[in-house]
């Protein structure tokens, strides 16, 4: 139904439209191609295989999944700094690499609501947010981090 509406809309408002392929995001579609099936789109026009957005419940489950959880990005030097601290302590941690996940932006927005900061890393020890890479490094140098991990 959505596909048919899309075709009618295109013909009414864009009669000059070239009927060859049209670039739509990362998907190149030939509007008049019989290869496009109606099953790919539900009645509201959204893909049935659409990834569900991250929820606060999912983020809380990720935080609770290990005693140390680091929400990180693979290219971030402050994230590397935070992970190196736990490597030096030889303490296991779970790194959630947001840039490697389809729902990374949603998770980062939820973390912003939970912690008051959108930046990465967001380091959680036993469910408590300790802050970012610099915060964790300072806690490591003062001995405070070792105390939090041992309790």
BAVOKOL-902024 format. One record per residue (C-alpha): residue in one letter; x, y, z. Coordinates in Angstrom, 3 decimals. Layout:
{a,{X,Y,Z}}
...
***
This chain:
{x,{0.000,0.000,0.000}}
{x,{2.781,2.427,0.925}}
{x,{4.636,1.537,-2.270}}
{x,{1.572,2.299,-4.400}}
{x,{1.086,5.615,-2.587}}
{x,{4.735,6.415,-3.185}}
{x,{4.357,5.775,-6.913}}
{x,{1.176,7.895,-7.177}}
{x,{2.757,10.697,-5.162}}
{x,{5.819,10.662,-7.404}}
{x,{3.725,10.783,-10.610}}
{x,{1.495,13.608,-9.349}}
{x,{4.118,15.873,-7.811}}
{x,{7.195,14.940,-9.841}}
{x,{6.036,14.253,-13.418}}
{x,{9.474,15.265,-14.706}}
{x,{11.081,12.582,-12.527}}
{x,{13.513,10.318,-14.388}}
{x,{12.138,6.768,-14.194}}
{x,{15.588,5.256,-13.988}}
{x,{17.059,4.331,-10.649}}
{x,{16.855,6.766,-7.790}}
{x,{19.419,6.897,-4.999}}
{x,{17.726,6.654,-1.605}}
{x,{20.207,6.629,1.272}}
{x,{22.392,3.562,0.862}}
{x,{19.798,1.713,-1.173}}
{x,{19.546,2.233,-4.896}}
{x,{15.969,1.537,-5.992}}
{x,{14.399,1.367,-9.395}}
{x,{10.925,2.732,-8.690}}
{x,{9.230,0.817,-11.490}}
{x,{11.132,-2.422,-10.984}}
{x,{8.965,-5.515,-10.493}}
{x,{11.718,-6.844,-8.210}}
{x,{10.522,-4.586,-5.415}}
{x,{8.003,-6.558,-3.391}}
{x,{5.184,-5.269,-1.234}}
{x,{6.200,-7.724,1.504}}
{x,{9.277,-5.607,2.209}}
{x,{7.128,-2.830,3.673}}
{x,{4.265,-3.016,6.156}}
{x,{1.094,-0.918,5.965}}
{x,{2.757,2.050,7.644}}
{x,{5.727,2.044,5.303}}
{x,{8.326,0.928,7.799}}
{x,{10.564,-2.025,7.193}}
{x,{9.571,-5.170,9.078}}
{x,{13.208,-5.966,9.726}}
{x,{13.856,-2.553,11.273}}
{x,{16.113,-2.731,14.315}}
{x,{14.324,-1.797,17.493}}
{x,{15.764,1.312,19.107}}
{x,{17.711,0.904,22.310}}
{x,{15.691,1.306,25.467}}
{x,{16.580,2.388,28.958}}
{x,{15.929,-1.225,30.010}}
{x,{18.552,-2.485,27.543}}
{x,{21.103,0.056,28.777}}
{x,{20.419,-0.927,32.392}}
{x,{20.870,-4.595,31.441}}
{x,{24.197,-3.777,29.755}}
{x,{25.353,-1.865,32.838}}
{x,{24.380,-4.792,35.080}}
{x,{26.000,-7.379,32.803}}
{x,{29.459,-7.064,34.407}}
{x,{31.097,-5.437,37.423}}
{x,{32.925,-3.050,35.059}}
{x,{31.230,-1.814,31.885}}
{x,{32.789,0.774,29.606}}
{x,{30.657,2.434,26.931}}
{x,{33.278,3.303,24.388}}
{x,{34.109,4.106,20.769}}
{x,{36.940,2.283,19.038}}
{x,{38.689,5.452,17.836}}
{x,{38.417,7.490,21.061}}
{x,{41.712,8.118,22.915}}
{x,{39.912,8.738,26.231}}
{x,{38.167,5.373,25.851}}
{x,{41.550,3.747,25.287}}
{x,{42.817,5.516,28.408}}
{x,{39.960,4.092,30.493}}
{x,{40.476,0.554,29.157}}
{x,{44.235,0.757,29.796}}
{x,{43.548,1.558,33.461}}
{x,{41.634,-1.708,33.888}}
{x,{44.254,-3.562,31.837}}
{x,{46.937,-2.317,34.271}}
{x,{44.812,-3.502,37.183}}
{x,{44.338,-6.845,35.377}}
{x,{40.622,-6.422,36.026}}
{x,{38.100,-7.857,33.572}}
{x,{35.689,-5.400,31.955}}
{x,{33.053,-5.340,29.254}}
{x,{33.525,-2.732,26.541}}
{x,{30.411,-1.737,24.611}}
{x,{31.767,-0.201,21.393}}
{x,{29.008,2.215,20.403}}
{x,{30.435,2.954,16.959}}
{x,{30.180,-0.756,16.124}}
{x,{26.477,-1.010,16.997}}
{x,{23.448,0.038,14.985}}
{x,{21.824,1.340,18.178}}
{x,{24.945,3.163,19.407}}
{x,{23.478,6.666,19.059}}
{x,{20.355,5.678,20.972}}
{x,{22.437,4.094,23.725}}
{x,{24.574,7.228,23.933}}
{x,{21.453,9.406,24.267}}
{x,{20.109,7.192,27.055}}
{x,{23.490,7.330,28.815}}
{x,{23.291,11.117,28.576}}
{x,{19.933,11.044,30.365}}
{x,{21.255,8.642,33.024}}
{x,{24.613,10.280,33.694}}
{x,{24.250,13.895,32.588}}
{x,{27.013,13.546,29.990}}
{x,{26.877,12.373,26.389}}
{x,{30.629,11.963,25.976}}
{x,{32.430,8.632,25.906}}
{x,{33.723,6.761,27.669}}
{x,{31.071,6.258,30.316}}
{x,{32.601,3.904,32.866}}
{x,{30.389,1.960,35.277}}
{x,{31.705,0.008,38.254}}
{x,{29.131,-2.150,40.022}}
{x,{26.363,-0.105,38.398}}
{x,{27.756,3.279,39.450}}
{x,{28.937,5.719,36.785}}
{x,{32.450,6.883,37.626}}
{x,{32.667,9.302,34.708}}
{x,{35.029,9.288,31.756}}
{x,{38.596,8.345,30.950}}
{x,{40.240,11.186,32.859}}
{x,{38.076,10.553,35.925}}
{x,{38.945,6.852,35.969}}
{x,{42.652,7.554,35.488}}
{x,{42.643,9.994,38.450}}
{x,{40.814,7.433,40.606}}
{x,{43.378,4.803,39.600}}
{x,{46.319,7.053,40.490}}
{x,{44.816,7.941,43.885}}
{x,{43.981,4.312,44.743}}
{x,{40.261,5.072,44.965}}
{x,{39.458,2.857,41.952}}
{x,{41.116,-0.205,43.520}}
{x,{39.047,0.349,46.658}}
{x,{35.805,0.539,44.652}}
{x,{36.663,-2.661,42.810}}
{x,{37.514,-4.571,45.997}}
{x,{34.299,-3.718,47.864}}
***
